[in-house]
Amino acid sequence: SVRLRAYNGCFTWTSKNPKLLGLKPLYDSTGSCSVGASLKSIQSYEGRRSTFVVARDEVTGATLRCEVFFDRIHRLHAVQNTRQLFLESLAEVQMHGYDGEGNKFSSLNGLHFKWEAQNKNAATSAMRSVLGYQPSVALTPDQNDESQVIVRGVAVGNVEITGTCLSCATKGLKYTIPLTVVELVGILPAPSPIKMLSGNPVQLLIEVTTSTGDSKILPVPSPHYSWKSADTNVVKVDPTNGLTTSVRTGFAEITLKDERVDSDRDSTLVEVVD
């Protein structure tokens, strides 16, 4: 269904083709002034059709007119408010539908969708069964609109989320989007740049912040993270435990990488001084 709304008045609503389009008036808090209408397709038709909805102001008699189109969905496209999701955080994914001319449907409410998540480069089905495989996200479809789903990050990883339309006239319509679930990490000591005395080592640490705002220091070495120096002529860093050793005075960027994903990394600048 689609909702229309009119302003600055109370209105009477009419569908010019009741066999094609039904409507239900929507009222304000008084229950006596209609300020909108809920529209619903009555039955399916082959090809593109249209009709008009007319709203008439009960006081002034002024009329508003809106043309409503009906057509087959030719393709789907999903949009999300982020492509990188922190652990235990939430994101929303919404499916949009388009006709053969590229026009976007105002609403997909009322259509049934199946949402699935699968980690990229995951093991085979048999291996997933043996290992107790779980995707990196949990999906909760909107109870009032199945074209929308809430995504919660539950494990670090690269995941693909697929929405398939189960009630579209064109069978098998679906769309897949990528999403990366990461930990919110930082490098200690902070802030950058970190000053090192020539000849003195400095231990870099990984700080992880949870969705509740709590933070913890990961033990070293960490099995999931690696370190790299952009200039080993200035600073060398142990790739497993983050222990830095100065070589000569100057600046070097130290990068922290999560080996479970491609996009999650942090960096800090190290300055070696005499």
GUSEGU-17942 format. One record per residue: residue number from 1; residue in one letter; x, y, z of N, C-alpha, C in turn. Coordinates in steps of 0.2 Angstrom, whole numbers. Layout:
BEGIN
   nr  rest     nX     nY     nZ    caX    caY    caZ     cX     cY     cZ
  NUM     a      X      Y      Z      X      Y      Z      X      Y      Z
...
***
This chain:
BEGIN
   nr  rest     nX     nY     nZ    caX    caY    caZ     cX     cY     cZ
    1     s      4     -6      0      0      0      0      4      6      0
    2     v      1     12     -2      5     18     -3      0     23      1
    3     r      3     28      4      0     33      8      1     40      4
    4     l     -5     43      3     -5     50      1     -7     55      7
    5     r     -4     61      7     -6     66     12     -7     72      9
    6     a    -12     76     11    -14     83      9    -13     87     15
    7     y    -12     94     14    -11     98     19    -16    104     19
    8     n    -17    108     25    -21    114     25    -28    113     23
    9     g    -31    108     26    -38    107     25    -40    100     27
   10     c    -47     98     26    -50     92     27    -52     90     20
   11     f    -51     83     18    -52     81     11    -57     75     11
   12     t    -60     75      5    -64     69      3    -60     66     -3
   13     w    -59     59     -2    -54     56     -7    -58     51    -12
   14     t    -57     51    -18    -60     47    -23    -55     44    -28
   15     s    -56     38    -29    -52     34    -34    -56     34    -41
   16     k    -53     36    -46    -57     37    -53    -58     30    -56
   17     n    -54     25    -53    -55     18    -56    -55     13    -50
   18     p    -61     13    -46    -61      8    -40    -60      1    -41
   19     k    -61     -1    -48    -59     -8    -49    -52     -9    -49
   20     l    -48     -4    -50    -41     -5    -51    -37     -3    -44
   21     l    -40      3    -41    -37      6    -35    -42      7    -30
   22     g    -41      4    -24    -45      5    -18    -41     10    -14
   23     l    -45     14    -10    -42     19     -5    -46     19      1
   24     k    -43     21      7    -45     21     13    -43     28     16
   25     p    -48     32     18    -46     39     21    -42     38     27
   26     l    -38     42     29    -34     43     35    -36     49     38
   27     y    -37     49     45    -39     55     48    -34     58     53
   28     d    -35     64     55    -30     67     60    -33     65     67
   29     s    -30     68     72    -31     66     79    -38     67     81
   30     t    -42     71     78    -49     72     80    -53     67     77
   31     g    -51     63     72    -55     58     69    -60     60     65
   32     s    -61     66     63    -66     69     59    -63     73     53
   33     c    -57     74     53    -54     77     47    -49     73     43
   34     s    -51     71     37    -46     67     33    -41     71     30
   35     v    -35     69     31    -29     72     29    -24     68     24
   36     g    -27     62     23    -23     57     19    -27     51     17
   37     a    -24     47     13    -27     41     11    -22     35     10
   38     s    -24     29     11    -20     23     10    -23     20      4
   39     l    -18     19     -1    -20     16     -8    -18      9     -8
   40     k    -22      5    -12    -20     -2    -12    -23     -4    -19
   41     s    -19     -8    -22    -20    -11    -29    -26    -17    -28
   42     i    -31    -16    -32    -36    -21    -31    -35    -28    -34
   43     q    -32    -28    -40    -31    -34    -44    -25    -33    -49
   44     s    -22    -38    -51    -16    -37    -55    -18    -37    -63
   45     y    -15    -33    -67    -16    -33    -74     -9    -34    -78
   46     e    -10    -36    -84     -4    -36    -88     -3    -29    -91
   47     g      3    -27    -92      5    -21    -95      4    -15    -90
   48     r      6     -9    -92      6     -3    -88     -1      0    -88
   49     r     -4      2    -82    -10      5    -82     -9     11    -77
   50     s    -14     15    -77    -14     21    -72    -21     24    -71
   51     t    -22     27    -66    -28     30    -64    -27     36    -60
   52     f    -32     40    -58    -31     46    -54    -34     45    -47
   53     v    -31     49    -42    -34     50    -35    -36     57    -35
   54     v    -42     59    -33    -44     66    -32    -45     67    -25
   55     a    -42     73    -22    -44     75    -15    -48     81    -16
   56     r    -53     82    -13    -57     88    -13    -58     91     -6
   57     d    -56     97     -5    -56    101      1    -64    102      3
   58     e    -66    100      9    -73    100     11    -75    107     12
   59     v    -71    112     13    -73    119     14    -73    123      8
   60     t    -67    123      5    -66    127     -1    -68    124     -8
   61     g    -69    118     -8    -70    114    -14    -64    113    -19
   62     a    -58    116    -17    -52    115    -21    -51    108    -21
   63     t    -48    106    -27    -47     99    -29    -39     98    -30
   64     l    -37     92    -28    -30     90    -29    -30     84    -33
   65     r    -26     82    -37    -26     76    -41    -19     73    -42
   66     c    -19     67    -41    -12     63    -41    -13     57    -46
   67     e     -9     56    -51     -9     50    -55     -5     44    -52
   68     v     -9     39    -52     -6     33    -49     -4     27    -55
   69     f      2     25    -55      3     20    -61      4     13    -58
   70     f      2      8    -62      3      1    -60      7     -2    -66
   71     d     12     -6    -63     16     -9    -68     20    -15    -65
   72     r     23    -19    -69     27    -25    -67     34    -23    -65
   73     i     36    -26    -59     43    -24    -57     48    -28    -61
   74     h     52    -24    -64     57    -27    -69     64    -29    -66
   75     r     66    -25    -61     72    -26    -57     72    -23    -50
   76     l     76    -26    -46     76    -23    -39     83    -20    -38
   77     h     83    -16    -33     90    -13    -30     89    -11    -23
   78     a     94    -14    -19     94    -13    -12     99     -7    -10
   79     v     97     -3     -5    101      2     -3    101      1      5
   80     q    107      3      8    108      3     15    112      9     17
   81     n    111     11     24    114     17     26    121     16     28
   82     t    124     11     27    131     10     28    134      3     25
   83     r    140      3     22    143     -3     20    148     -6     25
   84     q    149     -3     30    153     -5     36    149     -5     42
   85     l    148    -10     45    144    -11     51    149    -13     57
   86     f    148    -10     63    152    -12     69    149    -17     72
   87     l    152    -21     76    150    -27     80    144    -24     84
   88     e    138    -28     84    132    -27     88    129    -20     87
   89     s    131    -17     81    127    -11     79    122    -13     74
   90     l    118     -8     72    112    -10     68    112     -6     61
   91     a    110     -8     56    109     -5     50    103     -7     46
   92     e    100     -3     42     94     -4     39     95     -5     31
   93     v     92    -10     28     93    -11     21     86    -11     18
   94     q     85     -7     13     78     -7     10     78     -8      3
   95     m     74    -12      0     73    -14     -7     69     -9    -10
   96     h     71     -7    -16     68     -3    -21     66     -7    -27
   97     g     60     -6    -30     59     -9    -37     58     -4    -42
   98     y     60     -6    -48     59     -2    -54     56     -5    -60
   99     d     52     -1    -64     49     -4    -70     53     -4    -76
  100     g     51     -6    -81     55     -7    -87     58     -1    -90
  101     e     55      5    -88     58     12    -90     62     15    -85
  102     g     64     11    -80     68     14    -74     65     18    -69
  103     n     58     19    -69     55     23    -64     54     18    -58
  104     k     55     22    -52     55     18    -46     48     18    -43
  105     f     46     12    -40     40     11    -37     40     15    -30
  106     s     34     18    -29     34     22    -23     34     18    -17
  107     s     32     12    -17     32      7    -11     32      0    -14
  108     l     35     -4    -10     34    -12    -11     31    -15     -5
  109     n     28    -11     -1     24    -14      5     18    -18      2
  110     g     18    -24      5     13    -29      3     16    -35      0
  111     l     22    -34     -3     25    -39     -7     29    -43     -2
  112     h     30    -50     -3     34    -54      2     41    -55     -1
  113     f     46    -54      4     53    -55      2     56    -60      7
  114     k     61    -64      4     65    -68      8     72    -65      9
  115     w     74    -64     15     81    -61     16     86    -66     18
  116     e     92    -67     16     97    -71     17    104    -68     18
  117     a    108    -71     22    115    -68     23    120    -74     23
  118     q    125    -73     19    130    -78     18    137    -74     18
  119     n    142    -77     22    149    -74     22    152    -75     15
  120     k    156    -70     13    159    -71      7    165    -76      8
  121     n    167    -80      3    172    -85      4    171    -90      9
  122     a    165    -91     11    163    -96     16    164   -103     14
  123     a    165   -108     18    166   -115     17    160   -118     13
  124     t    161   -124     10    155   -127      7    149   -128     12
  125     s    144   -130      9    138   -132     14    139   -137     18
  126     a    143   -142     16    145   -148     20    149   -146     26
  127     m    154   -142     24    159   -139     29    156   -135     34
  128     r    151   -130     32    147   -126     36    143   -130     41
  129     s    141   -136     39    137   -140     44    141   -143     49
  130     v    147   -145     47    152   -148     52    154   -143     57
  131     l    156   -137     54    159   -132     58    154   -128     62
  132     g    148   -129     61    143   -125     65    143   -117     62
  133     y    143   -117     56    144   -110     53    138   -105     54
  134     q    140    -99     56    135    -94     56    137    -88     53
  135     p    132    -84     49    134    -78     45    136    -73     50
  136     s    139    -68     48    142    -62     52    136    -57     54
  137     v    130    -58     52    125    -54     53    119    -57     55
  138     a    114    -54     59    108    -57     60    103    -52     57
  139     l     98    -55     54     93    -51     50     86    -52     53
  140     t     83    -46     54     76    -45     56     72    -41     51
  141     p     67    -45     47     63    -41     43     58    -37     46
  142     d     56    -31     43     51    -27     46     44    -30     46
  143     q     41    -31     51     35    -34     52     29    -31     47
  144     n     30    -25     46     25    -21     42     27    -20     35
  145     d     33    -21     33     35    -20     27     41    -25     25
  146     e     40    -30     22     45    -35     21     51    -33     16
  147     s     50    -27     13     55    -25      8     60    -21     12
  148     q     60    -21     19     65    -18     23     67    -23     28
  149     v     74    -23     30     76    -28     35     81    -24     39
  150     i     82    -26     46     86    -23     50     92    -28     51
  151     v     98    -26     50    104    -30     50    108    -28     57
  152     r    110    -34     60    114    -33     66    121    -37     66
  153     g    126    -33     67    133    -36     66    134    -41     72
  154     v    136    -47     71    137    -52     76    144    -55     76
  155     a    147    -55     71    154    -57     70    158    -54     65
  156     v    164    -53     65    168    -49     60    169    -54     54
  157     g    168    -50     48    168    -54     42    165    -50     36
  158     n    166    -52     30    163    -49     24    157    -54     23
  159     v    151    -50     22    145    -54     21    141    -51     15
  160     e    137    -56     12    133    -54      7    125    -55      9
  161     i    121    -50      8    114    -50     10    110    -50      4
  162     t    106    -55      3    102    -55     -3     94    -55     -1
  163     g     91    -51     -5     83    -51     -4     80    -53    -10
  164     t     76    -58    -10     72    -61    -15     65    -60    -15
  165     c     62    -57    -20     55    -56    -20     51    -62    -22
  166     l     47    -64    -17     43    -71    -17     36    -70    -21
  167     s     34    -64    -21     27    -62    -24     27    -58    -30
  168     c     33    -57    -33     33    -53    -39     31    -57    -45
  169     a     28    -53    -50     25    -57    -56     31    -60    -60
  170     t     37    -57    -60     43    -60    -63     47    -64    -57
  171     k     47    -70    -58     50    -75    -53     57    -74    -53
  172     g     60    -75    -47     67    -75    -46     70    -68    -45
  173     l     66    -63    -45     69    -56    -44     73    -56    -37
  174     k     79    -54    -37     83    -53    -31     88    -48    -32
  175     y     91    -46    -27     97    -41    -27    101    -43    -21
  176     t    108    -43    -22    113    -44    -17    117    -38    -15
  177     i    118    -37     -9    123    -31     -7    128    -34     -3
  178     p    134    -31     -3    140    -33      1    140    -28      8
  179     l    142    -31     13    142    -28     20    148    -31     23
  180     t    152    -26     27    158    -29     31    156    -27     38
  181     v    157    -32     42    156    -31     50    163    -31     53
  182     v    164    -26     57    171    -25     59    171    -23     67
  183     e    177    -23     70    177    -21     77    180    -14     76
  184     l    177    -10     81    180     -3     82    186     -3     85
  185     v    192     -2     82    198     -3     85    202      4     85
  186     g    207      5     89    211     10     89    218      8     92
  187     i    223     12     90    230     10     92    232     15     98
  188     l    235     11    103    238     15    109    245     14    109
  189     p    249     19    111    247     25    114    244     30    109
  190     a    240     34    112    237     40    108    238     46    111
  191     p    237     52    108    236     53    101    242     52     97
  192     s    241     52     90    246     52     85    248     59     84
  193     p    255     61     83    260     56     82    263     53     88
  194     i    265     47     88    269     44     94    276     46     94
  195     k    279     49     99    286     51     99    290     45    102
  196     m    295     43     98    300     38    101    307     41    101
  197     l    310     39    107    317     41    107    322     36    103
  198     s    326     38    100    331     34     96    334     29    100
  199     g    333     22     98    336     17    101    331     14    106
  200     n    325     17    108    321     14    113    315     11    109
  201     p    313      5    111    307      2    108    300      4    111
  202     v    295      4    108    288      6    110    283      0    108
  203     q    280     -2    113    275     -7    112    268     -4    110
  204     l    266     -5    104    259     -3    102    254     -8    104
  205     l    248     -6    106    243    -10    108    236     -9    104
  206     i    232    -13    104    225    -13    101    220    -12    106
  207     e    216     -6    105    210     -5    109    204     -6    105
  208     v    199    -10    108    193    -12    105    188     -9    109
  209     t    183     -5    106    177     -1    109    171     -5    107
  210     t    167     -7    112    161    -11    111    155     -6    109
  211     s    149     -8    107    144     -4    105    141     -1    111
  212     t    142     -3    117    140      1    124    145      6    126
  213     g    151      7    122    155     12    124    161      9    128
  214     d    161      3    130    166      0    134    172     -1    130
  215     s    178     -1    133    184     -3    129    188     -8    133
  216     k    192    -11    129    197    -16    132    203    -17    127
  217     i    208    -19    130    215    -20    127    216    -27    125
  218     l    217    -28    118    218    -35    116    225    -38    118
  219     p    225    -44    120    232    -47    122    236    -48    116
  220     v    242    -47    116    247    -48    111    251    -54    111
  221     p    252    -58    106    250    -56     99    243    -58     98
  222     s    239    -54     94    232    -56     92    232    -60     86
  223     p    228    -65     86    228    -70     80    225    -67     74
  224     h    221    -61     75    217    -58     69    220    -52     66
  225     y    225    -49     70    228    -42     68    235    -43     66
  226     s    237    -39     61    245    -38     59    247    -31     59
  227     w    253    -30     59    256    -23     59    261    -22     53
  228     k    261    -16     51    266    -15     45    268     -8     46
  229     s    275     -7     45    278      0     44    278      2     37
  230     a    277      8     36    277     11     29    284     13     27
  231     d    289     14     32    296     15     31    300     12     36
  232     t    302      6     34    307      2     39    314      5     40
  233     n    315     10     36    322     13     37    321     18     43
  234     v    315     20     45    314     24     51    312     20     57
  235     v    307     16     56    304     12     61    302      5     59
  236     k    304      0     63    302     -7     61    297     -9     66
  237     v    293    -13     64    287    -16     69    287    -23     68
  238     d    286    -27     73    285    -34     73    278    -35     70
  239     p    277    -39     65    270    -39     62    265    -43     66
  240     t    267    -47     71    263    -51     75    261    -47     82
  241     n    266    -44     85    264    -41     92    264    -33     92
  242     g    266    -30     87    266    -23     87    272    -19     91
  243     l    277    -23     92    283    -20     95    287    -16     90
  244     t    288    -10     91    291     -5     87    299     -4     89
  245     t    303     -4     84    310     -2     85    312      3     81
  246     s    315      9     83    317     14     79    324     12     76
  247     v    325     15     70    331     14     66    335     21     65
  248     r    331     26     64    334     33     63    329     38     64
  249     t    331     44     65    326     49     66    322     50     60
  250     g    315     52     61    311     54     55    304     51     57
  251     f    300     51     52    292     49     53    291     43     49
  252     a    287     39     52    284     33     48    277     31     50
  253     e    273     29     46    266     27     47    266     20     49
  254     i    263     18     54    262     11     56    254      9     55
  255     t    253      4     52    246      2     50    244     -5     53
  256     l    238     -5     56    235    -11     59    230    -13     54
  257     k    230    -20     53    226    -23     48    222    -29     52
  258     d    216    -29     50    212    -35     53    212    -40     47
  259     e    215    -46     48    216    -51     43    209    -54     41
  260     r    204    -53     45    197    -56     43    194    -53     38
  261     v    195    -46     37    192    -42     32    197    -38     28
  262     d    195    -35     23    199    -31     19    199    -23     21
  263     s    193    -21     23    193    -14     24    194    -11     31
  264     d    195    -15     36    195    -13     43    203    -12     45
  265     r    205     -6     46    212     -5     48    212      2     51
  266     d    217      3     55    219      9     58    226     11     57
  267     s    228     17     58    235     18     58    237     24     62
  268     t    244     24     64    246     30     68    253     32     65
  269     l    255     38     67    261     41     64    266     41     70
  270     v    272     38     69    277     38     74    283     42     72
  271     e    285     46     76    291     51     75    297     49     80
  272     v    302     47     77    308     46     80    313     52     81
  273     v    314     53     87    318     59     89    325     57     93
  274     d    330     61     93    336     60     97    335     61    104
***
